[in-house]
């Protein structure tokens, strides 16, 4: 784990009280923390750092299980994030479009639900430090391997059990020393108030059991002044993930009746304080590739805000 994060992390289990964590470091490598235990002085919970990966989940049993830990899904997301780097003819440029909206020229940037990390890498090109968080161990492990090696080989599914070799090579001018990925929960961000100048939540709100809480958390950890926030989502609401009472749209009545992008804009402009000003909004298409003949084309509404 990047040493700079030691000054930025708090106990996620004690939120909303922000208790800094005490570090008991056993091993460092190349100046970064390789093996350590982070301890909360309040609740006494321990958070491990193992092989450089910090696990800052509010409960140790919250590591994501299910489809986002499966190798075919990791392969699909590697393609979605990095297909342009190995010149795939079906590549999409959604992450380049999203990153171009954000001005992370100073301070620390946060990418929530980072998956295998493309937006985090893009933010690090200008930010002092870019932090990506996700609850999928497989995603964070993959993103950290890319950070460490600058390259990653993987099997791209063609049909059934047939695969072809692909390799992601990150450009040599990407500042990988300014990137960090940690296991953390988007509903209990392990960071203090106002620490980030630039924050993002891409295609995550409809995958959370409490999307409004996530927006509250993003608002809490993002600076009160000179800050930017990018929220994008396809609004694929499902009762398998969240009850209808927690949806931010997609229902005919209630507090969040109507379309979610309108409701989220209202939250940013009127409910989350200090209020946000919307700079831009629209829709960006991105793609998940399941195999050579099966692509999921997704349209995500986005809101770019500043204060």
C-alpha positions in Angstrom: 0.0 0.0 0.0 1.2 3.5 -0.8 2.6 5.1 2.3 0.7 8.3 1.6 -2.6 6.5 2.3 -1.6 6.0 5.9 -2.5 9.6 6.5 -5.8 9.3 4.6 -7.5 6.2 6.0 -10.0 5.9 8.8 -11.9 3.0 10.4 -14.8 2.1 8.1 -16.5 0.3 10.9 -16.7 3.4 13.1 -18.2 5.7 10.6 -19.6 8.3 10.8 -17.0 8.9 13.5 -13.7 9.2 11.7 -11.0 7.4 13.6 -7.5 7.3 12.1 -5.9 3.9 11.9 -2.6 3.0 13.6 -0.1 1.1 11.4 1.9 -1.8 12.7 4.3 -2.4 9.8 6.1 -5.7 9.4 7.6 -5.3 5.9 8.1 -2.7 3.2 9.1 -3.1 -0.4 10.4 -0.3 -2.6 9.1 2.2 -0.1 5.6 0.9 0.0 3.9 -1.1 2.8 3.9 -4.8 1.9 2.8 -6.5 5.1 1.1 -4.7 8.0 -1.9 -4.5 10.3 -4.0 -1.3 10.6 -5.7 -1.1 14.0 -8.6 1.2 15.0 -7.9 2.7 18.5 -11.7 2.9 19.1 -13.3 -0.5 18.1 -9.9 -2.3 18.1 -10.7 -3.9 14.7 -7.7 -4.9 12.6 -7.4 -4.4 8.9 -4.6 -6.4 7.2 -2.2 -5.3 4.4 -1.0 -8.5 2.7 1.3 -8.5 -0.3 0.7 -4.8 -0.5 -3.1 -5.0 -0.7 -5.0 -3.3 2.1 -8.4 -4.7 3.1 -10.4 -1.9 4.5 -13.8 -3.5 4.4 -16.0 -2.7 7.5 -16.4 -6.4 8.1 -13.9 -9.1 7.1 -16.7 -11.3 5.6 -17.8 -8.6 3.2 -15.3 -9.4 0.4 -17.4 -9.7 -2.7 -18.4 -13.1 -3.9 -20.4 -14.1 -6.9 -19.9 -13.3 -10.6 -17.4 -10.4 -10.0 -14.8 -13.0 -8.7 -15.1 -15.3 -11.7 -12.3 -15.4 -14.2 -14.6 -14.9 -17.3 -15.9 -11.7 -15.7 -12.4 -10.4 -15.0 -11.5 -11.2 -18.6 -14.6 -9.3 -19.8 -13.8 -6.3 -17.7 -10.1 -6.3 -18.8 -11.4 -6.1 -22.4 -13.9 -3.4 -21.6 -11.2 -1.2 -19.8 -8.1 -1.9 -22.0 -9.1 -3.2 -25.4 -7.9 0.0 -27.1 -4.4 -0.8 -25.7 -4.2 -4.0 -27.7 -6.0 -2.6 -30.8 -9.1 -4.8 -30.6 -11.3 -3.8 -33.6 -14.4 -3.7 -31.3 -12.8 -1.5 -28.7 -14.8 1.3 -27.0 -13.5 4.6 -25.7 -15.9 5.2 -22.8 -13.2 5.4 -20.1 -11.2 7.9 -22.2 -14.4 10.0 -22.5 -15.1 9.9 -18.8 -11.5 10.7 -17.7 -11.4 13.6 -20.1 -14.2 15.3 -18.2 -12.3 15.3 -14.9 -9.6 17.8 -14.0 -7.5 16.0 -11.4 -4.6 18.3 -11.7 -4.1 18.7 -8.0 -4.9 16.8 -4.9 -6.0 13.2 -4.5 -8.6 11.5 -6.8 -11.0 8.7 -5.9 -12.5 6.1 -8.2 -15.2 4.1 -6.5 -16.2 0.7 -8.0 -12.9 0.9 -10.0 -13.1 -2.8 -11.2 -9.8 -3.4 -13.0 -8.8 0.2 -12.8 -8.8 2.0 -16.2 -10.3 5.3 -14.8 -7.9 5.2 -11.8 -4.9 5.0 -14.1 -6.2 7.8 -16.2 -6.8 10.0 -13.2 -3.3 9.4 -11.9 -1.9 11.0 -15.0 -2.7 14.4 -13.5 -3.5 13.8 -9.8 -1.0 13.7 -7.0 -2.4 10.2 -6.1 -5.4 8.3 -7.6 -7.1 5.7 -5.4 -9.4 3.0 -6.8 -11.6 1.0 -4.5 -13.7 -2.1 -5.1 -15.1 -5.0 -3.0 -14.0 -7.6 -5.6 -10.8 -9.2 -4.5 -10.3 -10.4 -8.1 -10.6 -7.0 -9.5 -8.3 -5.3 -7.0 -5.7 -8.1 -7.3 -5.8 -7.7 -11.1 -5.5 -3.9 -11.0 -2.6 -4.1 -8.5 -0.8 -6.6 -10.8 -1.1 -4.2 -13.7 0.3 -1.4 -11.5 3.3 -3.5 -10.3 4.2 -5.0 -13.7 2.9 -2.5 -16.2 1.6 -5.4 -18.2 -0.8 -8.4 -17.9 -1.5 -11.4 -19.9 -5.0 -13.0 -19.9 -7.2 -15.4 -21.8 -9.9 -13.7 -23.8 -13.0 -16.0 -24.2 -13.8 -16.7 -27.9 -16.5 -19.4 -27.6 -17.3 -21.8 -24.8 -13.9 -23.0 -23.4 -12.0 -21.7 -26.4 -9.8 -18.7 -25.6 -7.1 -16.5 -27.2 -4.1 -14.9 -25.5 -4.1 -11.2 -25.0 -1.7 -8.8 -23.3 -2.4 -5.4 -21.8 0.6 -3.2 -21.8 0.2 0.1 -20.0 1.9 3.1 -21.8 5.4 3.9 -20.4 4.5 7.5 -19.5 1.7 6.5 -17.1 2.8 7.4 -13.6 2.1 4.0 -11.9 3.8 5.3 -8.7 0.8 7.6 -8.2 -1.8 4.8 -8.3 -3.2 2.7 -5.4 -6.0 0.1 -5.3 -7.6 -1.1 -2.0 -10.4 -3.4 -1.0 -13.1 -1.1 0.4 -16.9 -0.7 0.5 -18.6 2.2 -1.5 -21.1 2.4 1.4 -18.4 2.9 4.0 -15.6 4.8 2.4 -12.5 4.5 4.7 -11.4 8.1 4.3 -12.0 11.3 6.3 -14.2 14.2 5.3 -13.1 16.4 2.3 -9.9 14.5 1.5 -10.5 14.2 -2.3 -10.5 17.0 -4.9 -11.9 14.7 -7.6 -14.3 11.7 -7.1 -16.1 9.4 -9.4 -18.8 6.7 -9.3 -19.2 4.9 -12.6 -21.9 2.3 -13.2 -22.1 1.5 -9.5 -25.2 3.0 -8.0 -27.6 0.4 -9.4 -25.3 -2.4 -8.1 -25.6 -1.3 -4.4 -28.2 -2.1 -1.8 -28.2 1.5 -0.6 -27.4 3.9 -3.5 -28.4 7.0 -1.6 -25.9 6.1 1.2 -23.2 5.8 -1.5 -23.9 9.4 -2.7 -23.8 10.6 0.9 -20.4 8.9 1.3 -19.1 10.4 -1.9 -20.2 13.8 -0.8 -18.6 13.4 2.6 -15.1 12.5 1.4 -15.0 15.0 -1.4 -13.7 18.5 -0.7 -16.2 21.3 0.1 -14.4 23.6 -2.4 -12.7 23.4 -5.7 -13.9 19.8 -6.2 -15.3 17.7 -9.0 -17.6 14.7 -9.0 -18.6 12.4 -11.9 -21.6 10.1 -11.5 -22.6 7.7 -14.3 -25.0 4.8 -14.4 -27.4 2.9 -16.6 -30.0 2.7 -13.8 -30.5 -1.1 -14.2 -32.5 -1.4 -11.0 -33.2 -4.8 -9.6 -34.9 -6.1 -6.4 -32.2 -8.8 -6.3 -29.8 -6.0 -5.3 -31.9 -3.4 -3.6 -35.5 -3.0 -2.5 -37.6 -0.7 -4.6 -37.7 1.7 -1.7 -34.0 2.2 -2.1 -34.0 2.8 -5.8 -33.2 6.4 -6.9 -35.6 6.2 -9.8 -37.5 3.8 -12.0 -40.7 3.8 -9.9 -44.0 5.6 -10.6 -44.5 7.0 -7.1 -42.6 7.8 -3.9 -39.6 10.1 -3.0 -37.7 9.0 -6.1 -40.5 8.6 -8.7 -39.5 9.1 -12.3 -36.1 8.8 -13.9 -33.0 8.5 -11.7 -30.8 10.9 -13.6 -33.2 13.7 -12.8 -33.5 12.7 -9.2 -29.7 12.4 -8.7 -29.3 15.8 -10.3 -31.8 17.2 -7.8 -29.9 15.5 -4.9 -26.6 17.0 -6.1 -28.0 20.5 -6.6 -30.3 20.7 -3.5 -29.8 18.0 -0.9 -26.1 17.2 -0.7 -24.3 20.1 1.0 -22.4 22.1 0.1 -24.5 22.1 -3.1 -23.1 20.9 -6.4 -23.3 22.8 -9.7 -23.9 20.6 -12.8 -21.3 21.4 -15.5 -22.3 18.8 -18.0 -24.7 15.8 -18.5 -25.4 13.3 -21.2 -25.0 9.7 -22.1 -22.0 7.6 -22.9 -22.1 4.1 -24.5 -19.8 1.4 -23.2 -19.5 -2.3 -23.8 -18.9 -5.6 -22.0 -17.6 -8.4 -24.2 -18.7 -11.9 -23.1 -17.3 -13.8 -26.1 -16.5 -13.0 -29.7 -20.2 -13.0 -30.8 -21.8 -11.6 -27.6 -21.4 -8.0 -26.6 -23.5 -6.1 -24.0 -24.0 -2.5 -25.2 -24.8 -0.2 -22.2 -25.8 3.4 -22.2 -24.9 5.3 -19.0 -26.3 8.7 -18.1 -23.6 10.9 -16.6 -23.6 14.0 -14.4 -20.4 16.1 -14.1 -20.6 18.4 -11.1 -18.3 20.9 -9.3 -18.4 23.1 -6.2 
